Amino acid sequence: MLSKTSEYALRAVIYLAQFEDDCPIPGRVIASETGVPAKYLSKILGDLVRAEVLVSSPGKTGGFQFMTSSAETRLLKVLAPFEQFELRRCPFGNKACSDIDPCLAHNQWKNVVEAELRFMSDTTVLDIAVKANNA
């Protein structure tokens, strides 16, 4: 499960991908169009700039755009500033659960986590934006 911050980050980058030819797009427009609170989104966009997913340009005609294209930007890169994918806790509350000392559901859960990481590594923002736009 992704955090609310990650969900908002995805909304923002999907919006940017759908209007990539119109970039840069001001943060207030992204907030308004995606339904994300403006102050919260401002922090998220700043984090995405620091993570080199987006670039920002100041001024009246400024805003945000992808550092590379949305077709080259993987979901994992977008979500990495907000999620800790490398830390895998046992979601069933077992204190001793690892590849060396697994709980009874460890192998099945490990498959789920690995599938999620594969999906985020293989999927670009544009892949999702195109589907979102057609929905």
N, C-alpha and C positions, 0 to 999 in steps of 0.2 A: 504494500500500500504506500502511496506517495503522500507526502505532507501537503497541506494547503498551499504552502509557499511554492512547492514544485508544480502543483496544479496551476497556480497563477502564472508561473514562469512559462509553462507550456502554452497557456492561453495567449500570452503576450507574443511569444515567438511564432505561433501559428498565425496570429493576426498579421505580424510583420511579413511572414512568408506569403500570405494571400495578397498583400499589397506591396510586395518587394519592389516593383517598378516605381512606386510612389515615394520611396524612402529618400531621406530620413522622415520618420513620423514622430511627432512630439509625444512625449510620455502621457500628457493629459488626454490626447486623442486615443491612445492605446488603452488607457484606463477606462475611458468612457465607453469605448466600443466593446471591451471585453468584460465589463462589469467588475473589474478589480478595483478596490479602493486605491485612490491616487497616491497617497503617502506610502502605502504598503508596496505598490507597484514601483514607485521611485526607488526604493531600497533594492528590490529584486532586479530592476534594470541596471542599477549600479553594480550589483554583484555579477551580472552577466557581462558587463563591460570589463570588470576586473578579471573575469575568467576568459576573456578574449573570445566570447561568443558574439557579442555586439560591439559596435563602436557608437559613440555619441558625438554629436556636433552641436555646439552652443548657438545661441542667437535665435532671431525671429524665424528663420527658415530651418532651424536645427531640429534635431530629434535623434532617433535610434534607427540603426540598420545593422544587418549582419556583417561581421568581419569578413567572412567568406560567404558564399551563397547559401541559401537555405537547403539547396540540393547537396551541399557538402557538409552541412552541420548535423551531426549525429545527436539523437536524443540524449545519449549518455553524457555528452559534453554540456548540454543545456542543464541537465539535472544534477551533475556532479557538485556544483557549489552548494546544493541544498540537501543532498542525501549522502549517507555513508554506506555505499554499496559494499565496500570491502569488509565492513563489520557485520558479521552474520550472527545474530543472537538467536537462540532457540525461541521461537514464537510460542512454545508451549510451556514456558517457564522453567525448564530444566536447567539447573545450574551447571551440570556437567554434560555438555553436548558439543561435540566437535567431531572431526573426521576420525580422531583417535579414540574418543570416548562418546559415541553417538547415542542419542535417545532412540526410542523405537520408531519415531517418524523422521529421523534425520535424513535418511537417503531419499525419501520421497520429497521432503521439503527442500533439500539441496537441489533436486531436479527443477523445482519451481523457481528457485532463486537463479539458477544458471540459465533457465529459459528466459526469465525476465531480463537478465543482463545481455543475453544474445539478442533479444528483440531491440533493446535500447542501443546496442552497438551497431546493429545492422540497419536500423531505421533512421532516415533523415527527417528533419523538420518538414521538408517539402512533401515527403511521403504522407505524412499525417495531414498537412495543410490541404492537400489535394482531396483527400478523403473527407475532411471536415467541410470543405467547400461544396462537395457533391452531396453531402447528407441533407 
